């Protein structure tokens, strides 16, 4: 999923500019996306994470990758920052405080900031304020609608299987901020998280002049649909019919829709 969204929006940026693509990656972890950015042939990457040990491991992975490069093989420059993107203004920590970005990527991280309005707003400020016009804020986060659906279908305050469990404090109480759940994925994570109500994220992003970058349906004269299969948009047509929607609205093809049922992929574009 990450490879697809990163590749797709790098291509969108390249349609607008031909060189010098700069990326901000929030909640970078140990650098699992290094090869994705290398493959995308970006020019500069700024990596941030709250854990200093992860930042140091990421930096080491970057240096190892540089050392493995053959003569004249291209690799982007990188900057590494230890900071909490939900509590600190990152621009003050960059080598160049005038840096602007073409893409901000936030993969499986933004939900941690939804403990409070202030934290969520700071995360969005860091993600969007230094984006160039036409730049993108992209990411992946757990789908709160799907999590609540599974919870309400369960007879207890938790659900899952032998691989993962998600536990809530109680049913029926889902505040916009601080809606805590404990997520356990065997051998990977065992941490508290917070639900992201996506319509709220959409509204908050408007403060930073961001607009959802989903494809319009039906397509207009300035766009085309991602899929050429006619039945890939039956669900969208049916929704428009039942809800009496008349203007184009953001959607995904059926294949994309099904692939993102557990996780929610988002993309916002900085307006002029």
DRENDO-74292 format. One record per residue (C-alpha): residue in one letter; x, y, z. Coordinates in nm, 2 decimals, decimal comma. Layout:
# residues N
<site sevo="A" x="X" y="Y" z="Z"/>
...
***
This chain:
# residues 272
<site sevo="X" x="0,00" y="0,00" z="0,00"/>
<site sevo="X" x="0,28" y="0,24" z="0,09"/>
<site sevo="X" x="0,47" y="0,16" z="-0,23"/>
<site sevo="X" x="0,17" y="0,24" z="-0,44"/>
<site sevo="X" x="0,07" y="0,57" z="-0,28"/>
<site sevo="X" x="0,44" y="0,69" z="-0,27"/>
<site sevo="X" x="0,49" y="0,60" z="-0,63"/>
<site sevo="X" x="0,16" y="0,75" z="-0,74"/>
<site sevo="X" x="0,21" y="1,09" z="-0,58"/>
<site sevo="X" x="0,58" y="1,11" z="-0,68"/>
<site sevo="X" x="0,45" y="1,08" z="-1,03"/>
<site sevo="X" x="0,19" y="1,35" z="-0,97"/>
<site sevo="X" x="0,47" y="1,58" z="-0,84"/>
<site sevo="X" x="0,68" y="1,51" z="-1,15"/>
<site sevo="X" x="0,40" y="1,61" z="-1,37"/>
<site sevo="X" x="0,42" y="1,96" z="-1,21"/>
<site sevo="X" x="0,80" y="1,99" z="-1,17"/>
<site sevo="X" x="1,09" y="1,81" z="-1,34"/>
<site sevo="X" x="1,36" y="1,82" z="-1,07"/>
<site sevo="X" x="1,46" y="1,86" z="-0,70"/>
<site sevo="X" x="1,18" y="1,68" z="-0,52"/>
<site sevo="X" x="1,21" y="1,72" z="-0,14"/>
<site sevo="X" x="1,02" y="1,49" z="0,10"/>
<site sevo="X" x="0,94" y="1,51" z="0,47"/>
<site sevo="X" x="0,87" y="1,18" z="0,64"/>
<site sevo="X" x="0,69" y="1,20" z="0,98"/>
<site sevo="X" x="0,73" y="0,91" z="1,22"/>
<site sevo="X" x="1,00" y="0,75" z="1,01"/>
<site sevo="X" x="1,08" y="0,47" z="1,25"/>
<site sevo="X" x="1,39" y="0,27" z="1,16"/>
<site sevo="X" x="1,38" y="0,37" z="0,79"/>
<site sevo="X" x="1,17" y="0,10" z="0,63"/>
<site sevo="X" x="1,08" y="0,33" z="0,34"/>
<site sevo="X" x="1,44" y="0,42" z="0,24"/>
<site sevo="X" x="1,44" y="0,20" z="-0,06"/>
<site sevo="X" x="1,10" y="0,34" z="-0,17"/>
<site sevo="X" x="1,24" y="0,69" z="-0,18"/>
<site sevo="X" x="1,56" y="0,58" z="-0,35"/>
<site sevo="X" x="1,35" y="0,41" z="-0,62"/>
<site sevo="X" x="1,15" y="0,73" z="-0,65"/>
<site sevo="X" x="1,47" y="0,92" z="-0,72"/>
<site sevo="X" x="1,39" y="1,21" z="-0,49"/>
<site sevo="X" x="1,66" y="1,47" z="-0,42"/>
<site sevo="X" x="1,63" y="1,53" z="-0,05"/>
<site sevo="X" x="1,46" y="1,35" z="0,24"/>
<site sevo="X" x="1,40" y="1,49" z="0,59"/>
<site sevo="X" x="1,32" y="1,21" z="0,84"/>
<site sevo="X" x="1,17" y="1,26" z="1,18"/>
<site sevo="X" x="1,08" y="1,03" z="1,47"/>
<site sevo="X" x="1,01" y="1,06" z="1,84"/>
<site sevo="X" x="1,25" y="0,78" z="1,93"/>
<site sevo="X" x="1,62" y="0,88" z="1,92"/>
<site sevo="X" x="1,73" y="0,51" z="1,89"/>
<site sevo="X" x="1,51" y="0,47" z="1,58"/>
<site sevo="X" x="1,65" y="0,78" z="1,42"/>
<site sevo="X" x="2,01" y="0,66" z="1,48"/>
<site sevo="X" x="1,92" y="0,32" z="1,33"/>
<site sevo="X" x="1,76" y="0,49" z="1,03"/>
<site sevo="X" x="2,07" y="0,70" z="0,98"/>
<site sevo="X" x="2,29" y="0,40" z="0,99"/>
<site sevo="X" x="2,07" y="0,22" z="0,74"/>
<site sevo="X" x="2,10" y="0,52" z="0,51"/>
<site sevo="X" x="2,48" y="0,53" z="0,55"/>
<site sevo="X" x="2,49" y="0,15" z="0,47"/>
<site sevo="X" x="2,28" y="0,21" z="0,16"/>
<site sevo="X" x="2,50" y="0,49" z="0,04"/>
<site sevo="X" x="2,81" y="0,27" z="0,09"/>
<site sevo="X" x="2,65" y="-0,01" z="-0,12"/>
<site sevo="X" x="2,59" y="0,23" z="-0,41"/>
<site sevo="X" x="2,81" y="0,17" z="-0,71"/>
<site sevo="X" x="3,01" y="0,45" z="-0,86"/>
<site sevo="X" x="2,80" y="0,73" z="-1,01"/>
<site sevo="X" x="2,48" y="0,56" z="-0,87"/>
<site sevo="X" x="2,24" y="0,83" z="-0,76"/>
<site sevo="X" x="2,12" y="0,86" z="-0,40"/>
<site sevo="X" x="1,93" y="1,14" z="-0,23"/>
<site sevo="X" x="2,07" y="1,35" z="0,05"/>
<site sevo="X" x="1,91" y="1,30" z="0,40"/>
<site sevo="X" x="1,86" y="1,48" z="0,72"/>
<site sevo="X" x="1,75" y="1,31" z="1,05"/>
<site sevo="X" x="1,56" y="1,48" z="1,33"/>
<site sevo="X" x="1,45" y="1,34" z="1,67"/>
<site sevo="X" x="1,13" y="1,52" z="1,77"/>
<site sevo="X" x="0,76" y="1,46" z="1,86"/>
<site sevo="X" x="0,57" y="1,59" z="1,56"/>
<site sevo="X" x="0,26" y="1,63" z="1,77"/>
<site sevo="X" x="0,42" y="1,85" z="2,03"/>
<site sevo="X" x="0,71" y="2,03" z="1,87"/>
<site sevo="X" x="0,74" y="2,27" z="1,57"/>
<site sevo="X" x="0,98" y="2,08" z="1,34"/>
<site sevo="X" x="1,09" y="2,36" z="1,11"/>
<site sevo="X" x="1,30" y="2,51" z="1,40"/>
<site sevo="X" x="1,50" y="2,18" z="1,40"/>
<site sevo="X" x="1,58" y="2,17" z="1,03"/>
<site sevo="X" x="1,93" y="2,26" z="0,90"/>
<site sevo="X" x="1,75" y="2,50" z="0,66"/>
<site sevo="X" x="1,45" y="2,67" z="0,82"/>
<site sevo="X" x="1,33" y="2,79" z="0,48"/>
<site sevo="X" x="1,30" y="2,43" z="0,35"/>
<site sevo="X" x="0,98" y="2,36" z="0,15"/>
<site sevo="X" x="0,86" y="2,01" z="0,06"/>
<site sevo="X" x="0,68" y="1,86" z="-0,23"/>
<site sevo="X" x="0,55" y="1,56" z="-0,03"/>
<site sevo="X" x="0,49" y="1,49" z="0,34"/>
<site sevo="X" x="0,45" y="1,12" z="0,41"/>
<site sevo="X" x="0,30" y="1,00" z="0,74"/>
<site sevo="X" x="0,26" y="0,62" z="0,74"/>
<site sevo="X" x="0,08" y="0,46" z="1,03"/>
<site sevo="X" x="0,17" y="0,75" z="1,26"/>
<site sevo="X" x="-0,09" y="1,04" z="1,25"/>
<site sevo="X" x="-0,34" y="0,86" z="1,48"/>
<site sevo="X" x="-0,10" y="0,89" z="1,77"/>
<site sevo="X" x="-0,15" y="1,27" z="1,76"/>
<site sevo="X" x="-0,53" y="1,24" z="1,80"/>
<site sevo="X" x="-0,50" y="1,22" z="2,18"/>
<site sevo="X" x="-0,60" y="1,59" z="2,18"/>
<site sevo="X" x="-0,69" y="1,87" z="1,94"/>
<site sevo="X" x="-0,36" y="2,05" z="2,02"/>
<site sevo="X" x="-0,15" y="1,75" z="1,93"/>
<site sevo="X" x="-0,35" y="1,68" z="1,61"/>
<site sevo="X" x="-0,32" y="2,04" z="1,50"/>
<site sevo="X" x="0,05" y="2,05" z="1,56"/>
<site sevo="X" x="0,10" y="1,73" z="1,36"/>
<site sevo="X" x="-0,10" y="1,89" z="1,07"/>
<site sevo="X" x="0,10" y="2,21" z="1,10"/>
<site sevo="X" x="0,43" y="2,02" z="1,07"/>
<site sevo="X" x="0,29" y="1,81" z="0,78"/>
<site sevo="X" x="0,14" y="2,09" z="0,58"/>
<site sevo="X" x="0,27" y="2,43" z="0,66"/>
<site sevo="X" x="0,59" y="2,40" z="0,47"/>
<site sevo="X" x="0,44" y="2,22" z="0,17"/>
<site sevo="X" x="0,48" y="2,40" z="-0,16"/>
<site sevo="X" x="0,16" y="2,49" z="-0,35"/>
<site sevo="X" x="0,06" y="2,17" z="-0,53"/>
<site sevo="X" x="0,25" y="1,95" z="-0,28"/>
<site sevo="X" x="0,09" y="1,65" z="-0,11"/>
<site sevo="X" x="0,03" y="1,52" z="0,24"/>
<site sevo="X" x="-0,01" y="1,15" z="0,21"/>
<site sevo="X" x="-0,04" y="0,87" z="0,46"/>
<site sevo="X" x="-0,19" y="0,55" z="0,59"/>
<site sevo="X" x="-0,38" y="0,51" z="0,92"/>
<site sevo="X" x="-0,62" y="0,26" z="1,07"/>
<site sevo="X" x="-0,98" y="0,30" z="0,95"/>
<site sevo="X" x="-1,18" y="0,41" z="1,25"/>
<site sevo="X" x="-1,51" y="0,33" z="1,09"/>
<site sevo="X" x="-1,40" y="-0,03" z="1,03"/>
<site sevo="X" x="-1,26" y="-0,07" z="1,38"/>
<site sevo="X" x="-1,58" y="0,06" z="1,54"/>
<site sevo="X" x="-1,79" y="-0,17" z="1,31"/>
<site sevo="X" x="-1,59" y="-0,47" z="1,43"/>
<site sevo="X" x="-1,62" y="-0,36" z="1,79"/>
<site sevo="X" x="-2,00" y="-0,31" z="1,77"/>
<site sevo="X" x="-2,02" y="-0,66" z="1,61"/>
<site sevo="X" x="-1,83" y="-0,81" z="1,90"/>
<site sevo="X" x="-1,98" y="-0,93" z="2,23"/>
<site sevo="X" x="-1,70" y="-0,79" z="2,43"/>
<site sevo="X" x="-1,49" y="-0,47" z="2,43"/>
<site sevo="X" x="-1,23" y="-0,63" z="2,20"/>
<site sevo="X" x="-1,20" y="-0,82" z="1,88"/>
<site sevo="X" x="-0,93" y="-0,98" z="1,67"/>
<site sevo="X" x="-0,78" y="-1,32" z="1,60"/>
<site sevo="X" x="-0,47" y="-1,52" z="1,68"/>
<site sevo="X" x="-0,25" y="-1,26" z="1,51"/>
<site sevo="X" x="-0,39" y="-0,93" z="1,64"/>
<site sevo="X" x="-0,63" y="-0,78" z="1,89"/>
<site sevo="X" x="-0,79" y="-0,44" z="1,93"/>
<site sevo="X" x="-0,93" y="-0,35" z="2,27"/>
<site sevo="X" x="-1,14" y="-0,05" z="2,37"/>
<site sevo="X" x="-1,23" y="0,07" z="2,72"/>
<site sevo="X" x="-1,60" y="0,05" z="2,64"/>
<site sevo="X" x="-1,85" y="0,05" z="2,36"/>
<site sevo="X" x="-2,07" y="0,34" z="2,25"/>
<site sevo="X" x="-1,83" y="0,62" z="2,36"/>
<site sevo="X" x="-1,62" y="0,75" z="2,08"/>
<site sevo="X" x="-1,49" y="1,11" z="2,14"/>
<site sevo="X" x="-1,34" y="1,30" z="1,86"/>
<site sevo="X" x="-1,01" y="1,32" z="2,04"/>
<site sevo="X" x="-0,86" y="1,08" z="2,30"/>
<site sevo="X" x="-1,06" y="0,78" z="2,18"/>
<site sevo="X" x="-0,81" y="0,52" z="2,30"/>
<site sevo="X" x="-0,77" y="0,16" z="2,19"/>
<site sevo="X" x="-0,50" y="-0,09" z="2,26"/>
<site sevo="X" x="-0,36" y="-0,25" z="1,95"/>
<site sevo="X" x="-0,16" y="-0,57" z="1,97"/>
<site sevo="X" x="0,00" y="-0,72" z="1,66"/>
<site sevo="X" x="0,20" y="-1,04" z="1,75"/>
<site sevo="X" x="0,57" y="-0,98" z="1,75"/>
<site sevo="X" x="0,54" y="-0,62" z="1,62"/>
<site sevo="X" x="0,35" y="-0,37" z="1,83"/>
<site sevo="X" x="0,17" y="-0,35" z="2,16"/>
<site sevo="X" x="0,08" y="0,01" z="2,21"/>
<site sevo="X" x="-0,21" y="0,24" z="2,28"/>
<site sevo="X" x="-0,35" y="0,43" z="1,98"/>
<site sevo="X" x="-0,62" y="0,68" z="1,92"/>
<site sevo="X" x="-0,90" y="0,68" z="1,66"/>
<site sevo="X" x="-0,89" y="0,93" z="1,37"/>
<site sevo="X" x="-1,24" y="1,04" z="1,26"/>
<site sevo="X" x="-1,15" y="1,11" z="0,90"/>
<site sevo="X" x="-1,42" y="1,38" z="0,84"/>
<site sevo="X" x="-1,26" y="1,57" z="1,13"/>
<site sevo="X" x="-0,91" y="1,53" z="0,98"/>
<site sevo="X" x="-1,04" y="1,66" z="0,65"/>
<site sevo="X" x="-1,19" y="1,97" z="0,82"/>
<site sevo="X" x="-0,88" y="2,03" z="1,03"/>
<site sevo="X" x="-0,65" y="2,01" z="0,72"/>
<site sevo="X" x="-0,84" y="2,30" z="0,56"/>
<site sevo="X" x="-0,68" y="2,53" z="0,81"/>
<site sevo="X" x="-0,35" y="2,47" z="0,63"/>
<site sevo="X" x="-0,51" y="2,52" z="0,28"/>
<site sevo="X" x="-0,53" y="2,14" z="0,21"/>
<site sevo="X" x="-0,78" y="1,97" z="-0,01"/>
<site sevo="X" x="-0,85" y="1,60" z="-0,05"/>
<site sevo="X" x="-0,68" y="1,47" z="-0,36"/>
<site sevo="X" x="-0,90" y="1,17" z="-0,44"/>
<site sevo="X" x="-1,00" y="1,13" z="-0,80"/>
<site sevo="X" x="-1,33" y="1,30" z="-0,90"/>
<site sevo="X" x="-1,63" y="1,08" z="-1,00"/>
<site sevo="X" x="-1,77" y="1,12" z="-1,26"/>
<site sevo="X" x="-1,45" y="1,22" z="-1,44"/>
<site sevo="X" x="-1,46" y="1,57" z="-1,58"/>
<site sevo="X" x="-1,28" y="1,72" z="-1,89"/>
<site sevo="X" x="-0,97" y="1,78" z="-1,68"/>
<site sevo="X" x="-0,93" y="1,43" z="-1,54"/>
<site sevo="X" x="-0,98" y="1,06" z="-1,61"/>
<site sevo="X" x="-1,06" y="0,77" z="-1,38"/>
<site sevo="X" x="-0,78" y="0,55" z="-1,25"/>
<site sevo="X" x="-0,95" y="0,23" z="-1,37"/>
<site sevo="X" x="-1,09" y="0,16" z="-1,72"/>
<site sevo="X" x="-1,32" y="-0,12" z="-1,60"/>
<site sevo="X" x="-1,68" y="0,00" z="-1,62"/>
<site sevo="X" x="-1,79" y="-0,20" z="-1,32"/>
<site sevo="X" x="-1,51" y="-0,07" z="-1,10"/>
<site sevo="X" x="-1,73" y="0,24" z="-1,02"/>
<site sevo="X" x="-2,07" y="0,07" z="-0,98"/>
<site sevo="X" x="-2,05" y="0,13" z="-0,61"/>
<site sevo="X" x="-1,99" y="0,51" z="-0,67"/>
<site sevo="X" x="-2,27" y="0,54" z="-0,92"/>
<site sevo="X" x="-2,51" y="0,36" z="-0,68"/>
<site sevo="X" x="-2,41" y="0,59" z="-0,39"/>
<site sevo="X" x="-2,47" y="0,89" z="-0,61"/>
<site sevo="X" x="-2,81" y="0,76" z="-0,71"/>
<site sevo="X" x="-2,93" y="0,67" z="-0,36"/>
<site sevo="X" x="-2,80" y="0,99" z="-0,20"/>
<site sevo="X" x="-2,91" y="1,22" z="-0,49"/>
<site sevo="X" x="-2,55" y="1,35" z="-0,53"/>
<site sevo="X" x="-2,51" y="1,55" z="-0,85"/>
<site sevo="X" x="-2,16" y="1,70" z="-0,83"/>
<site sevo="X" x="-1,84" y="1,50" z="-0,88"/>
<site sevo="X" x="-1,71" y="1,36" z="-0,55"/>
<site sevo="X" x="-1,39" y="1,19" z="-0,43"/>
<site sevo="X" x="-1,38" y="0,81" z="-0,46"/>
<site sevo="X" x="-1,16" y="0,51" z="-0,53"/>
<site sevo="X" x="-1,20" y="0,22" z="-0,78"/>
<site sevo="X" x="-1,36" y="-0,10" z="-0,64"/>
<site sevo="X" x="-1,02" y="-0,27" z="-0,63"/>
<site sevo="X" x="-0,87" y="0,02" z="-0,43"/>
<site sevo="X" x="-1,17" y="0,04" z="-0,21"/>
<site sevo="X" x="-1,15" y="-0,33" z="-0,11"/>
<site sevo="X" x="-0,77" y="-0,31" z="-0,05"/>
<site sevo="X" x="-0,81" y="-0,03" z="0,19"/>
<site sevo="X" x="-1,10" y="-0,16" z="0,41"/>
<site sevo="X" x="-0,88" y="-0,22" z="0,71"/>
<site sevo="X" x="-0,65" y="0,07" z="0,66"/>
<site sevo="X" x="-0,74" y="0,41" z="0,53"/>
<site sevo="X" x="-0,51" y="0,57" z="0,27"/>
<site sevo="X" x="-0,54" y="0,95" z="0,24"/>
<site sevo="X" x="-0,39" y="1,22" z="0,03"/>
<site sevo="X" x="-0,43" y="1,60" z="0,06"/>
<site sevo="X" x="-0,31" y="1,86" z="-0,19"/>
<site sevo="X" x="-0,18" y="2,21" z="-0,09"/>
<site sevo="X" x="-0,38" y="2,47" z="-0,27"/>
<site sevo="X" x="-0,23" y="2,77" z="-0,44"/>
***
